[in-house]
Amino acid sequence: MKALKRSQTSSSSNSNSQSSSSSSSSSSSWIYLRSVLFVVASSSPASCSSSDRGRIKSPWSRRKRKHALSPQEWRSMFTPDGKLRDRGVKFLKKVRSGGVDPRIRAEVWPFLLGVYDLSSTKDERDIIRTVKRKEYEKLRRQCRRLLKHNDEIFKLKNAGGTSRNPNSRFEGRNSPDSGDVVSARESLSSEERIPYINYSDNPTGLMLDGNADSKRLTDASVVYDTDSSDSDSSEDPEVSQTFPSTESQEESDPHMQSKEDSSPLKTEVQSKLKNIEDFTSWQRIIRLDAIRANGEWISYSPTQAAVLDERARCSAEAVGLKDYDHLESSRIFHAARLVAILEAYSLYDPEIGYCQGMSDLLSPVIAVMTKDDEAFWCFVGFMRKARHNFRLDEVGIRRQLNTVSKIIKFKDSHLYRHLEKLQAEDCFFVYRMVVVLFRRELTFEQTLCLWEVMWADQAAIRAGIWKSAWSGIRLQAPPTEDLLLYAIAASVLQRRKQIIEKYSSMDEILRECNSMAGHLDVWKLLDDAHNLVVTLHDKIETPL
C-alpha cells in the first residue's frame, strides 16, 4: 500500500528531477496510482464479496427508507397526452426521498438520465426512441467494421509468417496479470490525443431539451425515417438482440454497405479517431473487463439470468468475445452486452474512449435496461457527468477530491487537521468511491438507490425546476450536482473517531475506506449527505 503515497513524500530527495518534470509525468503518476488503487482494492482481504455485502447488517440503520416510487404512483403522474404533471416536480421529489420501485426502473430511468425531457409527451418520446435506436445501430455497424478490419490485419500478418495479434502491442500493459489495466489512452502521448470534445451539454445529439418544440422533433424523425428495416417487431419483447438484424444484412448487401460507408456518421467517427490503435486497444480492455464482471446483478434480472446458452454464445461470438467458457450463460450474455455498448460509447465519445471502471457503471444499467439501444442512451446520460472521472488529465477527479476535502474541512476542522498531519488532506483515500460512484462499497440494490437519488438531483437542475420547487423550503436540502461527494464525505465523517484516534498514516485510512464495503446504510448515508448539503452548499458550491 505504500505505493499509494503521493510523490511529494519523497520530494526532498528528488526535487531537481521533479522541478523539470512535465505535466504529462504528473498525469502518469495519477494513472499509476489509480491502477494500484483499483488492483489492491479488488484483491484486499478487507473487501467483502458481493454475497457477504448482502448479509452484513449496517451499524447505521436509524433511518428507514421512505416508500419508493410505486408503479401506481408513477402512472398517476402523467396527463392524458403522456406528459408529466407539474413539470415533474412531484416525480423528482418522490425519487429523491425513496428511489424507484424495481418493477418500473426501466421506464423511469430514461427520464432521470435525460433521454426523455420531463415535459415531453408520449408521441414525442416515441419519435426520440426511434431516432436513438437507429443512431445506436449505426454505431454498432461501425464497431463491426473496425473489428472485421482488425481480424483481416491479423490474418494477413499470419499469412506473412508472423502470428502477432494486432492487439498484442498492448498485451503486456493490459493482460489480466498486469496491474496497469486502466486505460488504452495511456499508450498515446498528449500530443497524439484528439482535441477535447464537449458532450456535457447535449451528449445525445437529438435528445429533447427544455426548449424543444414539435417542429424540431418532426424534422429529426424525417431525417431518420428513410430506413424501414428497423421495426421493433423483430425484437425479443423481453431482451433485445445484442445486435439489430440490420447488421447481418450489410455483409451481403453491397448497396447497404456503400450507403453506410459514405454516411456522415462514419465520416465524423473517423475524423474523431486519431488513430485506429485507440479503438483496437479499447476493444481489448473492454473484453478483459467484461469477462471479469461479477454476477451480483443476476438475482435482480431474472429474464436475462435465464437466457439460453445458445443465444448467449451467439452474442459473444458476434462481438468477438473469447475465453468465456468458464462462465455460465447469463454472465456470457451480460459480458457480450457490456462489450457491444462500451464499444459503441467509445466511438460516440472518443475523447474519453474506454477506461477501467466504466464497465462497473454500465453493468447495473444493462441489468435494468433489457434493450441495448435504450441501455446505451441511458449510459450516455449517466456519463454526461461521470465522463469527467475518466479524463486522461484527471481534472475532474482532482476537482471532486478537492470538494470532498472542503466539505470535511468546513464540517469537522479537528478531523481535517488530523488529515493534514498525515498528508492526506487531499482525500486521495476516497479515490475509488469517486471514480465508480460507490459501486464497490455498496450492494447492487444500494447502488441503484443512491444513483437514483443522485440522478433526480441532476434532473431537477437540468430542468431548472429546483429554484421554484425548493427555494422556499429553508430546511430542505436543495438539489446539487455533487450529492455523491457529500455522501462520500459523510461516510468519512461517520468514521472520524477511528480515524483520529487510531490511524497514523494515509494507508490505514485507505484500508478503512476499503473495509466499508458491506457496512454502509445507504439511506442513513443519504440523510447525512443531505444534512451536509443544507449546512454547507452555499460555502462549497458555485451558485447555479
C-alpha positions in Angstrom: 0.0 0.0 0.0 3.0 2.3 0.4 2.9 2.8 -3.4 -0.2 4.8 -2.9 1.6 7.7 -1.2 1.9 10.8 -3.3 5.1 11.8 -4.8 5.5 14.8 -2.5 6.5 12.5 0.3 9.8 11.9 -1.4 10.2 15.4 -2.8 13.3 16.3 -0.7 15.4 13.6 -2.4 14.0 14.2 -5.9 13.4 17.9 -6.0 15.7 18.5 -9.0 14.1 15.9 -11.2 10.6 16.9 -10.2 11.1 20.5 -11.0 11.9 19.6 -14.6 9.1 17.1 -15.0 6.3 17.9 -17.4 2.6 17.9 -16.8 2.4 14.6 -18.6 4.6 12.9 -15.9 2.2 14.2 -13.3 -0.7 12.7 -15.2 1.2 9.4 -15.5 1.7 9.3 -11.7 -2.0 9.7 -11.1 -2.7 7.0 -13.7 -0.3 4.7 -11.9 -1.8 5.4 -8.5 -5.3 4.7 -9.9 -4.1 1.4 -11.3 -2.6 0.4 -8.0 -5.7 1.5 -6.1 -8.1 -0.5 -8.3 -6.0 -3.6 -8.2 -5.1 -3.5 -4.5 -8.7 -2.7 -3.5 -10.2 -5.5 -5.6 -7.8 -8.0 -4.0 -7.8 -6.7 -0.5 -8.9 -9.2 2.1 -10.8 -6.3 3.8 -13.1 -6.1 0.8 -16.3 -8.1 1.1 -17.7 -10.3 -1.7 -21.0 -9.4 -3.2 -22.7 -12.1 -1.2 -21.1 -11.0 2.0 -22.2 -7.4 1.5 -25.8 -8.5 1.2 -25.7 -10.3 4.6 -23.9 -7.8 6.8 -26.2 -5.6 9.0 -25.2 -2.0 8.9 -24.2 -0.4 12.2 -26.0 2.8 11.0 -29.6 1.8 10.5 -31.5 4.5 12.3 -33.5 5.8 9.3 -35.8 3.6 7.4 -36.2 4.1 3.7 -39.3 6.0 2.7 -41.6 4.3 0.2 -40.1 4.0 -3.3 -42.0 5.4 -6.3 -44.5 2.7 -7.0 -46.0 1.7 -10.4 -49.4 3.1 -9.4 -47.9 6.5 -8.3 -45.8 6.6 -11.4 -48.7 6.1 -13.8 -50.8 8.6 -12.0 -48.2 11.3 -12.6 -49.0 11.6 -16.3 -51.6 13.7 -18.2 -53.7 12.1 -20.9 -51.2 13.0 -23.6 -48.4 11.4 -21.6 -46.7 14.4 -20.1 -45.5 14.5 -16.5 -47.7 16.7 -14.3 -46.2 19.9 -12.7 -43.1 19.6 -14.9 -42.0 16.5 -12.9 -41.5 18.2 -9.6 -43.6 15.7 -7.6 -41.9 12.8 -9.5 -38.4 14.1 -8.7 -39.2 14.7 -5.0 -40.5 11.2 -4.7 -37.4 9.7 -6.2 -35.1 11.9 -4.0 -36.8 10.6 -0.9 -37.2 6.9 -1.6 -35.8 5.8 -5.0 -37.7 3.8 -7.6 -39.6 0.5 -7.4 -37.5 -2.1 -9.3 -40.6 -3.0 -11.4 -40.6 0.4 -13.2 -36.9 1.3 -13.2 -36.7 0.6 -17.0 -39.5 3.1 -17.6 -38.3 5.7 -15.1 -34.5 5.9 -15.7 -34.7 7.5 -19.2 -36.4 10.4 -17.6 -33.9 10.7 -14.8 -30.9 10.4 -17.2 -32.2 12.9 -19.7 -33.0 10.6 -22.6 -36.5 12.0 -22.4 -37.3 15.5 -21.4 -39.5 15.9 -18.3 -42.0 17.9 -20.3 -42.2 15.5 -23.3 -45.4 13.9 -24.5 -45.7 10.2 -25.3 -45.7 10.9 -29.1 -42.5 12.9 -28.7 -40.8 10.1 -26.8 -41.9 7.6 -29.4 -40.1 9.7 -32.1 -37.0 10.1 -29.9 -36.9 6.3 -29.2 -36.9 5.5 -32.9 -34.2 8.1 -33.7 -32.0 7.0 -30.9 -32.3 3.3 -31.9 -31.1 4.0 -35.4 -28.2 6.1 -34.2 -27.1 3.3 -31.9 -27.4 0.7 -34.8 -25.1 2.9 -36.9 -22.5 3.0 -34.1 -22.7 -0.8 -33.8 -22.2 -1.3 -37.6 -19.1 0.9 -37.3 -17.8 -1.2 -34.5 -18.3 -4.4 -36.5 -16.4 -2.9 -39.4 -13.5 -2.0 -37.2 -13.5 -5.4 -35.6 -13.5 -7.0 -39.1 -10.7 -4.7 -40.2 -8.5 -5.8 -37.2 -9.2 -9.5 -38.0 -8.2 -9.0 -41.6 -4.9 -7.4 -40.5 -4.3 -10.4 -38.2 -4.9 -12.9 -41.0 -2.6 -11.0 -43.4 0.2 -11.0 -40.8 -0.3 -14.7 -40.2 -0.1 -15.3 -43.9 3.2 -13.4 -43.9 4.8 -15.6 -41.4 4.0 -13.8 -38.2 1.4 -14.7 -35.6 1.4 -11.4 -33.8 -2.1 -10.3 -32.9 -2.8 -6.7 -33.9 -3.7 -6.1 -30.2 -0.5 -7.6 -28.9 1.3 -4.3 -28.6 -1.0 -3.8 -25.6 -0.8 -7.3 -24.1 1.9 -6.6 -21.6 0.1 -3.5 -20.3 -3.4 -4.8 -20.4 -3.1 -8.5 -19.7 -5.2 -10.0 -16.8 -2.0 -10.3 -14.8 -0.9 -6.7 -15.2 -1.8 -4.2 -12.6 -2.0 -1.4 -15.2 -5.4 -2.1 -16.7 -6.5 1.4 -16.5 -6.8 3.0 -20.0 -5.8 2.4 -23.5 -5.2 6.1 -23.8 -2.0 5.8 -21.7 -0.2 4.4 -24.8 -0.7 7.7 -26.6 1.2 10.9 -25.8 -0.7 14.0 -25.1 0.3 15.4 -28.5 -1.3 12.4 -30.2 -4.7 12.8 -28.5 -7.6 14.3 -30.3 -8.9 17.7 -29.2 -11.3 17.8 -26.3 -14.9 17.3 -27.5 -17.6 18.7 -25.2 -20.5 16.4 -24.9 -21.5 17.6 -21.5 -24.4 19.9 -22.6 -26.1 17.5 -25.0 -24.4 14.2 -25.3 -27.3 12.5 -27.1 -27.3 14.9 -30.0 -31.1 14.9 -30.7 -32.1 14.5 -27.1 -35.1 16.5 -26.1 -34.3 19.6 -24.0 -36.4 22.1 -22.2 -36.9 24.3 -25.2 -37.6 21.6 -27.8 -40.7 22.0 -29.9 -42.7 19.8 -32.1 -41.1 21.0 -35.3 -37.7 20.0 -34.2 -38.9 16.6 -33.3 -40.7 16.2 -36.6 -37.6 17.3 -38.6 -35.5 14.8 -36.6 -37.8 12.0 -37.4 -37.8 12.7 -41.1 -34.1 12.6 -41.3 -34.0 9.1 -39.9 -37.2 7.8 -41.4 -35.7 6.5 -44.6 -34.9 3.0 -43.4 -37.9 0.7 -42.8 -35.9 -2.3 -41.7 -35.6 -1.2 -38.1 -39.0 -2.0 -36.7 -39.4 -3.3 -33.2 -41.4 -6.3 -34.4 -38.2 -8.4 -34.8 -37.0 -7.8 -31.3 -37.5 -10.0 -28.3 -40.2 -8.4 -26.1 -38.1 -9.1 -23.0 -34.5 -8.7 -24.1 -33.4 -7.2 -27.3 -30.8 -8.8 -29.6 -27.3 -7.6 -28.8 -27.2 -6.5 -32.4 -30.1 -5.4 -34.6 -31.0 -7.7 -37.5 -29.9 -5.0 -40.0 -26.3 -5.6 -39.1 -26.3 -9.0 -40.6 -27.6 -7.7 -43.9 -24.7 -5.4 -44.5 -22.3 -8.3 -45.3 -24.4 -9.5 -48.2 -25.8 -6.2 -49.4 -23.2 -4.1 -51.2 -25.6 -1.2 -51.7 -26.3 -1.0 -48.0 -22.6 -1.2 -47.1 -21.8 1.5 -49.7 -24.5 3.7 -48.3 -23.2 3.4 -44.8 -19.6 3.9 -45.8 -20.5 7.4 -47.1 -22.7 8.3 -44.2 -22.0 11.5 -42.2 -21.8 9.4 -39.0 -18.9 7.3 -40.3 -17.0 10.3 -41.6 -17.5 12.0 -38.3 -16.3 9.0 -36.3 -13.2 8.5 -38.5 -12.3 12.2 -38.0 -12.5 11.8 -34.3 -10.5 8.6 -34.0 -6.9 10.0 -34.3 -5.5 6.5 -34.7 -7.2 3.2 -35.2 -5.0 1.9 -32.4 -7.2 3.8 -30.0 -10.2 1.6 -30.8 -8.1 -1.5 -31.1 -6.8 -1.1 -27.6 -10.2 -0.1 -26.2 -11.7 -3.3 -27.7 -9.1 -5.4 -25.9 -9.5 -3.8 -22.5 -13.3 -3.8 -22.7 -13.3 -7.6 -23.4 -11.0 -8.2 -20.4 -13.2 -6.2 -18.1 -16.4 -7.7 -19.5 -15.2 -11.2 -18.8 -14.3 -10.2 -15.2 -17.7 -8.6 -14.4 -19.3 -10.3 -11.4 -22.7 -11.8 -11.3 -24.2 -9.7 -8.5 -26.9 -8.4 -10.8 -28.3 -11.9 -11.7 -30.9 -12.0 -8.9 -32.2 -8.6 -10.0 -32.8 -9.5 -13.6 -34.3 -13.0 -13.9 -35.2 -12.7 -17.6 -31.5 -12.0 -18.5 -30.4 -14.6 -16.0 -32.5 -17.3 -17.8 -31.0 -16.6 -21.2 -30.4 -19.7 -23.3 -26.8 -20.9 -23.7 -27.0 -20.9 -27.5 -28.2 -17.3 -27.6 -25.5 -16.2 -25.1 -22.7 -17.8 -27.1 -24.0 -16.3 -30.4 -24.0 -12.9 -28.7 -20.4 -13.4 -27.5 -19.2 -14.5 -30.9 -20.9 -11.5 -32.6 -18.7 -9.1 -30.5 -15.6 -11.2 -30.8 -15.6 -12.2 -27.2 -13.2 -15.1 -26.3 -12.1 -17.1 -23.3 -15.6 -17.2 -21.8 -16.1 -21.0 -21.5 -15.7 -20.8 -17.7 -18.7 -18.5 -17.4 -22.4 -19.5 -17.1 -24.7 -18.5 -19.9 -26.1 -15.4 -18.1 -22.7 -14.0 -17.5 -21.6 -14.7 -21.1 -24.6 -12.8 -22.3 -24.0 -9.9 -19.8 -20.4 -9.7 -21.0 -21.4 -9.6 -24.6 -23.8 -6.7 -23.9 -21.1 -4.9 -22.0 -18.8 -5.2 -25.0 -21.4 -4.0 -27.5 -22.4 -0.9 -25.6 -19.0 0.1 -24.4 -17.5 -0.2 -27.9 -20.4 2.0 -29.2 -19.7 4.5 -26.5 -16.0 4.7 -27.3 -16.9 5.7 -30.8 -19.6 8.1 -29.6 -17.2 9.8 -27.2 -13.7 9.1 -28.5 -12.1 11.8 -26.2 -12.9 9.5 -23.3 -12.9 6.2 -25.2 -12.8 3.4 -22.6 -11.2 3.3 -19.2 -11.3 0.8 -16.4 -14.3 1.5 -14.1 -16.7 2.3 -16.9 -17.9 -1.3 -17.0 -18.7 -1.0 -13.3 -21.1 1.8 -14.1 -22.6 0.2 -17.1 -23.3 -3.3 -15.6 -26.2 -2.2 -13.4 -27.7 -0.2 -16.3 -27.8 -3.2 -18.6 -29.2 -5.3 -15.8 -32.2 -3.0 -15.7 -32.5 -1.9 -19.3 -33.1 -5.0 -21.4 -32.7 -3.4 -24.8 -29.2 -2.5 -25.9 -30.1 0.8 -27.6 -32.1 2.0 -24.6 -29.3 1.0 -22.2 -26.8 2.8 -24.4 -28.6 6.1 -24.3 -29.2 5.8 -20.5 -25.4 5.2 -20.2 -24.7 8.2 -22.3 -26.9 10.3 -20.0 -25.2 8.8 -17.0 -21.8 9.6 -18.5 -22.8 13.2 -19.1 -21.3 13.9 -15.7 -19.4 10.7 -14.9 -17.2 11.0 -18.1 -15.1 13.6 -16.3 -14.0 10.8 -13.9 -12.2 9.1 -16.9 -10.4 12.1 -18.4 -6.7 11.5 -19.0 -5.7 14.7 -17.3 -7.6 13.8 -14.1 -9.0 17.3 -13.9 -12.5 16.0 -13.0 -11.2 13.7 -10.3 -9.0 16.3 -8.7 -11.9 18.8 -8.5 -14.1 16.2 -6.8 -11.4 15.2 -4.3 -10.9 18.8 -3.6 -14.6 19.2 -3.0 -14.7 16.3 -0.5 -11.7 17.8 1.3 -13.5 21.2 1.5 -16.7 19.5 2.9 -14.7 17.8 5.6 -12.7 21.0 6.4 -15.8 23.1 6.9 -17.7 20.4 8.8 -15.0 19.0 11.1 -11.9 21.1 11.5 -10.4 18.6 14.0 -10.6 15.7 11.6 -9.2 17.9 8.8 -6.2 18.9 10.8 -5.5 15.3 11.5 -5.6 14.5 7.8 -3.3 17.4 7.2 -0.8 16.0 9.7 -0.9 12.7 7.8 -0.6 14.5 4.4 -4.0 13.0 3.5 -6.0 16.3 3.3 -6.3 15.8 -0.5 -8.6 12.9 0.3 -7.0 10.5 -2.2 -8.2 7.7 0.0 -11.7 8.1 -1.4 -10.5 8.0 -5.0 -12.2 4.7 -5.8 -15.5 5.9 -4.3 -15.4 8.9 -6.6 -14.4 7.1 -9.8 -17.1 4.4 -9.7 -19.6 6.3 -7.6 -19.7 4.0 -4.6 -20.2 0.9 -6.8 -17.7 -1.2 -4.9 -18.8 -0.1 -1.4 -22.5 -0.7 -1.8 -24.6 -3.7 -2.7 -26.3 -3.8 -6.1 -29.6 -2.6 -4.8 -28.0 0.1 -2.6 -26.0 1.4 -5.5 -29.2 1.8 -7.6 -30.9 3.6 -4.8 -28.0 6.1 -4.4 -27.7 6.7 -8.1 -31.4 7.3 -8.5 -31.4 9.9 -5.8 -28.3 11.5 -7.3 -29.9 11.4 -10.8 -33.0 13.0 -9.5 -31.0 16.0 -8.2 -29.2 16.3 -11.5 -32.5 16.1 -13.5 -34.0 18.9 -11.3 -31.1 21.1 -12.0 -31.1 20.3 -15.8 -34.8 21.2 -15.9 -34.3 24.4 -13.9 -37.2 23.4 -11.5 -35.1 23.4 -8.4 -35.3 27.2 -8.0 -39.0 27.4 -7.6 -39.6 24.0 -6.1 -37.1 24.1 -3.3 -36.1 27.8 -2.7 -38.9 28.4 -0.2 -38.1 25.4 2.0 -35.2 26.6 4.2 -34.5 23.4 6.0 -34.7 21.0 3.0 -31.6 20.2 1.0 -31.7 21.8 -2.4 -30.7 19.6 -5.4 -27.0 19.5 -6.0 -24.8 18.2 -8.8 -22.4 16.9 -6.2 -24.6 14.8 -3.9 -22.2 11.9 -4.4 -19.4 13.9 -2.9 -21.5 14.9 0.1 -22.2 11.2 0.6 -18.6 10.3 0.3 -17.7 13.0 2.9 -20.5 11.7 5.1 -19.0 8.2 5.0 -15.7 9.5 6.2 -17.2 11.7 8.9 -19.1 8.7 10.2 -15.6 7.2 11.0 -14.0 10.3 12.4 -13.4 8.8 15.8 -11.5 5.8 14.4 -9.5 8.0 12.0 -8.5 10.5 14.6 -7.7 8.1 17.5 -6.4 5.0 15.7 -4.9 5.9 12.3 -1.4 7.4 11.8 -1.0 7.1 8.0 -2.9 7.5 4.8 -2.5 3.8 4.1 -4.5 3.0 7.3 -7.3 5.4 6.3 -7.4 3.9 2.8 -7.8 0.4 4.3 -10.6 1.7 6.5 -12.4 3.1 3.4 -12.0 -0.1 1.5 -13.4 -2.0 4.5 -16.6 0.0 4.3 -17.9 -2.5 1.7 -21.0 -4.1 3.2 -21.1 -1.9 6.2 -22.9 1.1 4.8 -26.6 2.0 5.3 -27.4 3.9 2.1 -30.4 5.8 3.5 -28.5 6.9 6.6 -25.7 7.9 4.3 -28.1 10.0 2.2 -29.6 11.6 5.3 -26.2 12.7 6.4 -25.3 13.8 2.9 -28.5 15.9 2.7 -27.7 17.4 6.1 -24.3 18.5 4.8 -25.9 20.0 1.8 -28.3 22.1 3.9 -25.5 23.5 6.1 -22.6 23.7 3.6 -23.8 24.0 0.0 -23.5 27.8 0.0 -19.9 27.6 1.1 -18.9 24.6 -1.1 -20.7 25.1 -4.4 -20.6 27.8 -7.0 -24.1 29.3 -7.3 -26.0 27.8 -10.3 
